[in-house]
Amino acid sequence: MSGRIFITGDKHRTFVPLFWLAEKETLHPSDIMIIAGDAGYVWDKDYVYDMESLQQVFPGTIAFVDGNHENHALLNEFPVETWNGGNVHRVGERVLHLMRGEIYDIYEKKFFVFGGARSVDKDRRTEGVSWWKEEEPTAEEIEHGQKILHQFADQIEYIITHEPPLFVRSSIRRQKSLDDDYQFPLILNEWYQSMEHQPKFQKWYFGHMHVDQEITEKLLGVYHKFVEI
């Protein structure tokens, strides 16, 4: 059975936008919502109540790429299983964490996802309470993602990341500072350039910057909106 796929951006543990969606759309169990990082619903041991609320307001599957503002230590405690061809952490009956560098075949569409970013406010947060060092992709994770991206480059139709490619920042009014040693956005530049003209590639969606904005024809920031594929 085929359903709809909605892409949206950072939710930071709020449910209000989901109520808006439920009021606007007639939602079905076959629908899938993908959050491009900073979902925030797995934040502390009370996450089970958030899972109940999510599944009450959205009847389908909620899947999220991890952002920088997540409890990565808690996420990594969940067992890994396979969903639509890729590895996930199942954090609720219908709530999934999409893992870095994985490929998913969803309703005959092939998705590549990669979460993580560096927080610009980590100096104002407490490690293990409101900030986790696992937020930033490791060299090994980036190497894995790059290998998978190149392996399936001619098949991938959609990419979802939290961090955008570096060149995006010059087009966005809301700026976030970058440390000199933070190279991940530059690597994403290279990934975008390698994918831009691939035959099946349609769109790259990113969160993190808190904008609903088209950067190029194939590169879009998502935040409040729910973009239906």
N, C-alpha and C positions, 0 to 999 in steps of 0.2 A: 504494500500500500504506500502510495506517495503522499507527501504532505508539503506544507510550506516551510521555508527556512527564513527566520528573521535574524538580522545582525544588528547589534546595538553596542553601545560603549559603556564606559565606567559607571557602575551603579553604587559602589561604596556602601553596600548593605541596605540601600533604600528600596522600598517596595512601591513607592508612588508611581513611577513610570510604568510599572507592570499593571497597576490598576487602570492607568490611562489606556494601555494597549487592550486590556480586557473589555473596557467600555467601548472602544472604537471597533474592535474586531470580534467576530465570532470565532473563538479559538477551539481547536480540536486536539485530541490525543496524538494525532499524527504530526502536529506542528513541532518544530524544533527552534529554539531560541539560542543563539550563540552570542556570548558577551565577550568583547575584545579586551578582557583584562580588568583588574580592579573591581571584580564582582563584590568581594568583601564579605560574602555570606558565610564563609568558613573562616571565622576570625578568632573565636574562642570556643570553649567547651559547650557553650550554649548554641552552637551551630545547628544542633538537631531541631531546634524550634524554628530557625530560619528555613531549614529544609521543608518542614511541614507547611510553613507559610508560602514558600515558593510553589510547592506542588498544589496548594489549594488555589492559587491565583492563576497559575499557568498549567493547563491540563496535559501539555505535551512534555518534551524533554528539554531541560535547561542544561546547556553545555557552556563552559567558560574556559577561555585561555587565562592563565594566571598573569596578573599585573605585578607591579612593585608593592602595592598596598594589599597584600594578602598575608595570611599566616602560613608561610611556606612549610614550616616545621610540621604543623598539623596536617596540611595537605599530603605531605610525604609519608604520613603514618598510614594512609589508606592503602589497601592492597591494590595492585595493578591488575587490570583485566583488559580484555579486548572488546572494542566497540567499533563497528563499521570498519574493521581492518586496521585500527590503530590502538595504541595503548592509552588507557584512561585510568584515573582514580574515580571510583564510584563513591560519591559522598552522600547520596540520597537515592531513593528508589528510582527517581527520574532526574537526578542532578549529577552531572559528570564534570570532572576536571580534565580538559584536553591537554595532553602533555607536550612538552617542547620538542619540536622537530618531527612531529608525527603527521601521517597522511591518513585521511578519513574519506571513505566513499559514502556520501550521504545523498540519497535519492538521485543516484546516477551522476552526481557531481563530485569531483575530486578536490578536497581541501587540504592545504598544507597550513599548519599552525605553529606559532612560536611565541611563547609568552616571556615575561620578564622585562625588567628595566631597572635603572638606578634611581632611587628616590633623591630628590633635591632637598628634602626636609628631614633626612635621617638624623641630622645632628639635633633635631628637636624631638626625636622619638626615642623610645627605650628598647634596646635589643631584647628580643624574647617576649616582649609585651605588645609593642606597636610597630616593631620593625624587625625584619629577619634578613640576615646576610644572603640567604638563598634567593633573594629577589633578583639578583643580577645573574644572567646566564654565565655559566662557566665556559672555559675554552673547550672542554670536552663536549658540552651540550651544543655549542656553536658549530663545532666540527661535525657532530652528528647531523644537525639540521642542514648544514651545507651539503653534506653527502646525500641526504634524502632529497633535498631540493634539486640537486643536479641530476640525480637518478631518475626522478619523475618529472623533470622540467617540461617535457613535451606532452604531459598528460594533465598537469595541474590546471584547474580552472579558477580556483579562488585561494587567496592567502589571507590569513587573519593573524595579526600580531598585536601586541600591546604597544611596544615602542615603534615609532615610524622611522623610515629612512631619514638620514641626516638632512637632506636637502629640503625636506618638508618644512623645517623650522623657519626658513626665510619667508614662507608664505602664510604663517600663522601669527596673529596678533598676540595671542597669549604665549609668552615665551617662558621656557624653563632653561635654567642655566645648565651648562655641560662642563664637567671636570675634564681636564686635559687628558687624563688617563682612561677616560671612558670611550672605548672604541666601537661599542656595539652598533650605534646608529650609523657609523661609517660602513660597517659590514653590511648593514641592511641596504645601504645605497647600492652596494655591489650586487646584492641579491635582486634588488628591483631591476637594475640594468640588465641582469642576466635573464630576467623573466619577461620584461616588457614586450618583447616581440615574439614570444613563444606562441605557437599556433592556437592553442586552446585557452590560453590565459585570458580571463575576463576582468577580474577586479581584485584589488588588495585593500582590505579594510584594516584600520588601526584605531586604537583608543588612545589613552594616556594624555593627549593634549586638550581634552575637554572641548572639542569642536565638532560640529556637523559641517564638514567642509570638503568639497571636491578639490583636490590638489592637482591631479591630472585626470584624464578620462578614465584611467584605470586605478587610481589611488584615491581613497576616500577616508576621511576621518569620521568616526561615528561617536556619538555621545548620547544625546537625548532621543534621537530618532530611532525608530525600528525600521531598518531597510529590508524589504522583502526581496529575496532572490527568486 
